[in-house]
Amino acid sequence: MSRHADLESILKAWYDLEGCAASEKDKYRDALHHLLDEARAGSNVSRQDMVLALADRYRDFRTAKEKEIKARLSRLR
């Protein structure tokens, strides 16, 4: 599934934030917020609104990532 590079970066940063260690949460949250702020620059859309708008795409992204990881693990066996 092909995506816009900025959208892909946001989805990856979101995924990284969900999977990172508790000690790294601030770093990954800041990275995600920075990407969201760049994407919404010049508009009246809030970060929260953007996250809500991207929720379905993120769910698809996460599912694809999980399938990719399972496929890689099955090849190692």
N, CA, C and O atoms as CSV, one atom per row, in Angstrom:
chain,resi,resn,atom,element,x,y,z
A,1,MET,N,N,0.850,-1.168,0.000
A,1,MET,CA,C,0.000,0.000,0.000
A,1,MET,C,C,0.902,1.239,0.000
A,1,MET,O,O,1.674,1.442,0.937
A,2,SER,N,N,0.812,2.034,-1.002
A,2,SER,CA,C,1.630,3.223,-1.128
A,2,SER,C,C,0.979,4.400,-0.400
A,2,SER,O,O,-0.235,4.592,-0.468
A,3,ARG,N,N,1.800,5.175,0.290
A,3,ARG,CA,C,1.301,6.323,1.035
A,3,ARG,C,C,2.191,7.523,0.771
A,3,ARG,O,O,3.309,7.397,0.272
A,4,HIS,N,N,1.684,8.654,1.108
A,4,HIS,CA,C,2.450,9.886,1.062
A,4,HIS,C,C,3.559,9.790,2.111
A,4,HIS,O,O,3.329,9.269,3.202
A,5,ALA,N,N,4.744,10.280,1.799
A,5,ALA,CA,C,5.896,10.150,2.689
A,5,ALA,C,C,5.652,10.793,4.055
A,5,ALA,O,O,6.040,10.229,5.078
A,6,ASP,N,N,5.012,11.968,4.086
A,6,ASP,CA,C,4.743,12.620,5.375
A,6,ASP,C,C,3.764,11.802,6.212
A,6,ASP,O,O,3.938,11.670,7.424
A,7,LEU,N,N,2.754,11.262,5.576
A,7,LEU,CA,C,1.792,10.423,6.283
A,7,LEU,C,C,2.488,9.173,6.815
A,7,LEU,O,O,2.262,8.773,7.957
A,8,GLU,N,N,3.318,8.568,6.004
A,8,GLU,CA,C,4.061,7.379,6.424
A,8,GLU,C,C,4.938,7.693,7.639
A,8,GLU,O,O,5.037,6.877,8.556
A,9,SER,N,N,5.566,8.852,7.653
A,9,SER,CA,C,6.414,9.251,8.781
A,9,SER,C,C,5.595,9.410,10.058
A,9,SER,O,O,6.026,8.992,11.133
A,10,ILE,N,N,4.433,10.005,9.940
A,10,ILE,CA,C,3.559,10.190,11.103
A,10,ILE,C,C,3.109,8.829,11.639
A,10,ILE,O,O,3.163,8.587,12.844
A,11,LEU,N,N,2.670,7.951,10.753
A,11,LEU,CA,C,2.194,6.636,11.180
A,11,LEU,C,C,3.313,5.824,11.830
A,11,LEU,O,O,3.082,5.122,12.815
A,12,LYS,N,N,4.512,5.917,11.286
A,12,LYS,CA,C,5.650,5.203,11.868
A,12,LYS,C,C,6.009,5.774,13.232
A,12,LYS,O,O,6.297,5.020,14.162
A,13,ALA,N,N,5.995,7.091,13.363
A,13,ALA,CA,C,6.301,7.711,14.650
A,13,ALA,C,C,5.270,7.310,15.699
A,13,ALA,O,O,5.622,7.069,16.853
A,14,TRP,N,N,4.018,7.237,15.312
A,14,TRP,CA,C,2.944,6.814,16.209
A,14,TRP,C,C,3.177,5.368,16.646
A,14,TRP,O,O,3.048,5.035,17.824
A,15,TYR,N,N,3.518,4.522,15.685
A,15,TYR,CA,C,3.796,3.113,15.967
A,15,TYR,C,C,4.997,2.982,16.908
A,15,TYR,O,O,4.966,2.192,17.852
A,16,ASP,N,N,6.035,3.742,16.651
A,16,ASP,CA,C,7.221,3.709,17.500
A,16,ASP,C,C,6.896,4.160,18.923
A,16,ASP,O,O,7.408,3.590,19.886
A,17,LEU,N,N,6.054,5.171,19.056
A,17,LEU,CA,C,5.656,5.656,20.373
A,17,LEU,C,C,4.920,4.567,21.142
A,17,LEU,O,O,5.172,4.372,22.331
A,18,GLU,N,N,4.020,3.861,20.480
A,18,GLU,CA,C,3.270,2.808,21.161
A,18,GLU,C,C,4.150,1.649,21.603
A,18,GLU,O,O,3.851,0.988,22.597
A,19,GLY,N,N,5.225,1.400,20.879
A,19,GLY,CA,C,6.053,0.240,21.179
A,19,GLY,C,C,7.332,0.521,21.934
A,19,GLY,O,O,8.092,-0.406,22.216
A,20,CYS,N,N,7.590,1.760,22.267
A,20,CYS,CA,C,8.862,2.091,22.907
A,20,CYS,C,C,8.822,1.822,24.413
A,20,CYS,O,O,7.754,1.656,25.004
A,21,ALA,N,N,9.985,1.784,25.004
A,21,ALA,CA,C,10.109,1.624,26.453
A,21,ALA,C,C,9.586,2.876,27.153
A,21,ALA,O,O,9.621,3.972,26.594
A,22,ALA,N,N,9.112,2.703,28.358
A,22,ALA,CA,C,8.556,3.826,29.125
A,22,ALA,C,C,9.566,4.970,29.273
A,22,ALA,O,O,9.184,6.140,29.284
A,23,SER,N,N,10.831,4.635,29.384
A,23,SER,CA,C,11.859,5.651,29.555
A,23,SER,C,C,12.068,6.505,28.301
A,23,SER,O,O,12.666,7.579,28.370
A,24,GLU,N,N,11.577,6.026,27.161
A,24,GLU,CA,C,11.750,6.748,25.900
A,24,GLU,C,C,10.475,7.433,25.412
A,24,GLU,O,O,10.482,8.059,24.352
A,25,LYS,N,N,9.389,7.325,26.162
A,25,LYS,CA,C,8.087,7.867,25.739
A,25,LYS,C,C,8.169,9.346,25.375
A,25,LYS,O,O,7.628,9.757,24.349
A,26,ASP,N,N,8.835,10.147,26.197
A,26,ASP,CA,C,8.907,11.592,25.938
A,26,ASP,C,C,9.576,11.883,24.597
A,26,ASP,O,O,9.110,12.730,23.835
A,27,LYS,N,N,10.666,11.180,24.313
A,27,LYS,CA,C,11.395,11.387,23.058
A,27,LYS,C,C,10.511,11.053,21.851
A,27,LYS,O,O,10.444,11.824,20.894
A,28,TYR,N,N,9.846,9.923,21.902
A,28,TYR,CA,C,9.002,9.507,20.781
A,28,TYR,C,C,7.738,10.357,20.666
A,28,TYR,O,O,7.266,10.622,19.560
A,29,ARG,N,N,7.187,10.787,21.810
A,29,ARG,CA,C,6.013,11.668,21.779
A,29,ARG,C,C,6.385,13.010,21.144
A,29,ARG,O,O,5.629,13.554,20.340
A,30,ASP,N,N,7.555,13.537,21.513
A,30,ASP,CA,C,8.013,14.801,20.922
A,30,ASP,C,C,8.194,14.668,19.410
A,30,ASP,O,O,7.841,15.575,18.656
A,31,ALA,N,N,8.740,13.545,18.974
A,31,ALA,CA,C,8.936,13.321,17.536
A,31,ALA,C,C,7.593,13.279,16.808
A,31,ALA,O,O,7.444,13.881,15.744
A,32,LEU,N,N,6.620,12.573,17.377
A,32,LEU,CA,C,5.297,12.505,16.766
A,32,LEU,C,C,4.645,13.881,16.741
A,32,LEU,O,O,4.080,14.278,15.722
A,33,HIS,N,N,4.716,14.605,17.840
A,33,HIS,CA,C,4.120,15.942,17.893
A,33,HIS,C,C,4.755,16.874,16.879
A,33,HIS,O,O,4.066,17.694,16.271
A,34,HIS,N,N,6.055,16.759,16.692
A,34,HIS,CA,C,6.748,17.597,15.714
A,34,HIS,C,C,6.216,17.316,14.301
A,34,HIS,O,O,5.947,18.243,13.537
A,35,LEU,N,N,6.069,16.039,13.964
A,35,LEU,CA,C,5.553,15.676,12.634
A,35,LEU,C,C,4.108,16.135,12.454
A,35,LEU,O,O,3.740,16.633,11.390
A,36,LEU,N,N,3.292,15.969,13.493
A,36,LEU,CA,C,1.906,16.428,13.414
A,36,LEU,C,C,1.844,17.946,13.244
A,36,LEU,O,O,1.044,18.459,12.462
A,37,ASP,N,N,2.699,18.661,13.985
A,37,ASP,CA,C,2.716,20.119,13.880
A,37,ASP,C,C,3.141,20.579,12.488
A,37,ASP,O,O,2.592,21.543,11.955
A,38,GLU,N,N,4.116,19.890,11.904
A,38,GLU,CA,C,4.530,20.230,10.537
A,38,GLU,C,C,3.384,19.996,9.552
A,38,GLU,O,O,3.156,20.806,8.653
A,39,ALA,N,N,2.678,18.901,9.723
A,39,ALA,CA,C,1.597,18.551,8.801
A,39,ALA,C,C,0.408,19.506,8.911
A,39,ALA,O,O,-0.287,19.753,7.926
A,40,ARG,N,N,0.182,20.032,10.091
A,40,ARG,CA,C,-0.981,20.904,10.273
A,40,ARG,C,C,-0.621,22.384,10.209
A,40,ARG,O,O,-1.475,23.237,10.454
A,41,ALA,N,N,0.612,22.696,9.887
A,41,ALA,CA,C,1.052,24.088,9.802
A,41,ALA,C,C,0.165,24.874,8.845
A,41,ALA,O,O,-0.120,24.429,7.733
A,42,GLY,N,N,-0.262,26.033,9.287
A,42,GLY,CA,C,-1.081,26.898,8.448
A,42,GLY,C,C,-2.553,26.546,8.448
A,42,GLY,O,O,-3.336,27.150,7.714
A,43,SER,N,N,-2.937,25.583,9.257
A,43,SER,CA,C,-4.360,25.227,9.331
A,43,SER,C,C,-4.843,25.383,10.772
A,43,SER,O,O,-4.048,25.584,11.689
A,44,ASN,N,N,-6.127,25.288,10.948
A,44,ASN,CA,C,-6.705,25.387,12.285
A,44,ASN,C,C,-6.974,24.025,12.901
A,44,ASN,O,O,-7.705,23.924,13.886
A,45,VAL,N,N,-6.401,22.993,12.340
A,45,VAL,CA,C,-6.603,21.635,12.833
A,45,VAL,C,C,-5.701,21.403,14.047
A,45,VAL,O,O,-4.508,21.704,14.015
A,46,SER,N,N,-6.282,20.869,15.101
A,46,SER,CA,C,-5.487,20.573,16.296
A,46,SER,C,C,-4.802,19.221,16.136
A,46,SER,O,O,-5.149,18.434,15.256
A,47,ARG,N,N,-3.826,18.966,17.000
A,47,ARG,CA,C,-3.172,17.653,16.982
A,47,ARG,C,C,-4.204,16.553,17.221
A,47,ARG,O,O,-4.213,15.527,16.541
A,48,GLN,N,N,-5.068,16.792,18.201
A,48,GLN,CA,C,-6.080,15.790,18.541
A,48,GLN,C,C,-6.992,15.490,17.354
A,48,GLN,O,O,-7.310,14.332,17.085
A,49,ASP,N,N,-7.413,16.543,16.643
A,49,ASP,CA,C,-8.253,16.332,15.460
A,49,ASP,C,C,-7.516,15.542,14.394
A,49,ASP,O,O,-8.104,14.698,13.718
A,50,MET,N,N,-6.224,15.819,14.244
A,50,MET,CA,C,-5.434,15.102,13.244
A,50,MET,C,C,-5.297,13.637,13.642
A,50,MET,O,O,-5.411,12.752,12.794
A,51,VAL,N,N,-5.057,13.378,14.909
A,51,VAL,CA,C,-4.946,12.001,15.383
A,51,VAL,C,C,-6.266,11.259,15.142
A,51,VAL,O,O,-6.265,10.115,14.688
A,52,LEU,N,N,-7.371,11.907,15.445
A,52,LEU,CA,C,-8.677,11.283,15.217
A,52,LEU,C,C,-8.908,11.001,13.732
A,52,LEU,O,O,-9.458,9.962,13.367
A,53,ALA,N,N,-8.488,11.928,12.890
A,53,ALA,CA,C,-8.658,11.757,11.446
A,53,ALA,C,C,-7.783,10.622,10.899
A,53,ALA,O,O,-8.134,9.986,9.906
A,54,LEU,N,N,-6.665,10.378,11.541
A,54,LEU,CA,C,-5.726,9.356,11.072
A,54,LEU,C,C,-5.920,8.005,11.750
A,54,LEU,O,O,-5.219,7.051,11.412
A,55,ALA,N,N,-6.835,7.899,12.679
A,55,ALA,CA,C,-6.978,6.682,13.484
A,55,ALA,C,C,-7.201,5.434,12.632
A,55,ALA,O,O,-6.575,4.404,12.881
A,56,ASP,N,N,-8.068,5.505,11.647
A,56,ASP,CA,C,-8.321,4.328,10.798
A,56,ASP,C,C,-7.088,3.951,9.983
A,56,ASP,O,O,-6.756,2.773,9.848
A,57,ARG,N,N,-6.425,4.947,9.452
A,57,ARG,CA,C,-5.204,4.669,8.676
A,57,ARG,C,C,-4.131,4.081,9.578
A,57,ARG,O,O,-3.386,3.190,9.169
A,58,TYR,N,N,-4.052,4.588,10.821
A,58,TYR,CA,C,-3.059,4.055,11.756
A,58,TYR,C,C,-3.376,2.593,12.088
A,58,TYR,O,O,-2.469,1.764,12.167
A,59,ARG,N,N,-4.636,2.283,12.277
A,59,ARG,CA,C,-5.042,0.911,12.580
A,59,ARG,C,C,-4.616,-0.020,11.444
A,59,ARG,O,O,-4.113,-1.115,11.695
A,60,ASP,N,N,-4.814,0.406,10.212
A,60,ASP,CA,C,-4.385,-0.388,9.051
A,60,ASP,C,C,-2.864,-0.519,9.011
A,60,ASP,O,O,-2.336,-1.592,8.717
A,61,PHE,N,N,-2.169,0.565,9.304
A,61,PHE,CA,C,-0.706,0.575,9.324
A,61,PHE,C,C,-0.187,-0.412,10.366
A,61,PHE,O,O,0.712,-1.206,10.090
A,62,ARG,N,N,-0.763,-0.352,11.569
A,62,ARG,CA,C,-0.338,-1.228,12.664
A,62,ARG,C,C,-0.592,-2.696,12.307
A,62,ARG,O,O,0.253,-3.554,12.563
A,63,THR,N,N,-1.737,-2.975,11.726
A,63,THR,CA,C,-2.058,-4.343,11.318
A,63,THR,C,C,-1.056,-4.848,10.286
A,63,THR,O,O,-0.595,-5.987,10.369
A,64,ALA,N,N,-0.721,-4.005,9.315
A,64,ALA,CA,C,0.257,-4.391,8.288
A,64,ALA,C,C,1.634,-4.647,8.908
A,64,ALA,O,O,2.327,-5.590,8.526
A,65,LYS,N,N,2.022,-3.806,9.860
A,65,LYS,CA,C,3.308,-3.982,10.537
A,65,LYS,C,C,3.338,-5.295,11.309
A,65,LYS,O,O,4.336,-6.014,11.273
A,66,GLU,N,N,2.252,-5.609,12.005
A,66,GLU,CA,C,2.186,-6.847,12.770
A,66,GLU,C,C,2.263,-8.065,11.859
A,66,GLU,O,O,2.922,-9.048,12.197
A,67,LYS,N,N,1.600,-8.013,10.713
A,67,LYS,CA,C,1.682,-9.110,9.739
A,67,LYS,C,C,3.098,-9.250,9.207
A,67,LYS,O,O,3.599,-10.361,9.035
A,68,GLU,N,N,3.742,-8.112,8.947
A,68,GLU,CA,C,5.122,-8.117,8.451
A,68,GLU,C,C,6.051,-8.770,9.469
A,68,GLU,O,O,6.912,-9.570,9.104
A,69,ILE,N,N,5.878,-8.434,10.732
A,69,ILE,CA,C,6.720,-9.005,11.793
A,69,ILE,C,C,6.483,-10.503,11.917
A,69,ILE,O,O,7.436,-11.272,12.043
A,70,LYS,N,N,5.221,-10.926,11.883
A,70,LYS,CA,C,4.904,-12.361,11.957
A,70,LYS,C,C,5.515,-13.115,10.779
A,70,LYS,O,O,6.031,-14.220,10.946
A,71,ALA,N,N,5.459,-12.522,9.595
A,71,ALA,CA,C,6.034,-13.169,8.415
A,71,ALA,C,C,7.542,-13.319,8.564
A,71,ALA,O,O,8.107,-14.359,8.225
A,72,ARG,N,N,8.190,-12.275,9.073
A,72,ARG,CA,C,9.642,-12.347,9.282
A,72,ARG,C,C,9.993,-13.421,10.306
A,72,ARG,O,O,10.949,-14.174,10.120
A,73,LEU,N,N,9.219,-13.488,11.384
A,73,LEU,CA,C,9.485,-14.487,12.417
A,73,LEU,C,C,9.267,-15.896,11.904
A,73,LEU,O,O,10.019,-16.803,12.262
A,74,SER,N,N,8.258,-16.100,11.077
A,74,SER,CA,C,8.000,-17.438,10.547
A,74,SER,C,C,9.107,-17.883,9.579
A,74,SER,O,O,9.372,-19.078,9.453
A,75,ARG,N,N,9.736,-16.949,8.911
A,75,ARG,CA,C,10.842,-17.277,8.006
A,75,ARG,C,C,12.088,-17.687,8.801
A,75,ARG,O,O,12.931,-18.427,8.293
A,76,LEU,N,N,12.206,-17.212,10.035
A,76,LEU,CA,C,13.377,-17.529,10.847
A,76,LEU,C,C,13.310,-18.943,11.421
A,76,LEU,O,O,14.330,-19.506,11.821
A,77,ARG,N,N,12.117,-19.508,11.460
A,77,ARG,CA,C,11.952,-20.843,12.052
A,77,ARG,C,C,12.412,-21.924,11.166
A,77,ARG,O,O,12.334,-23.097,11.531
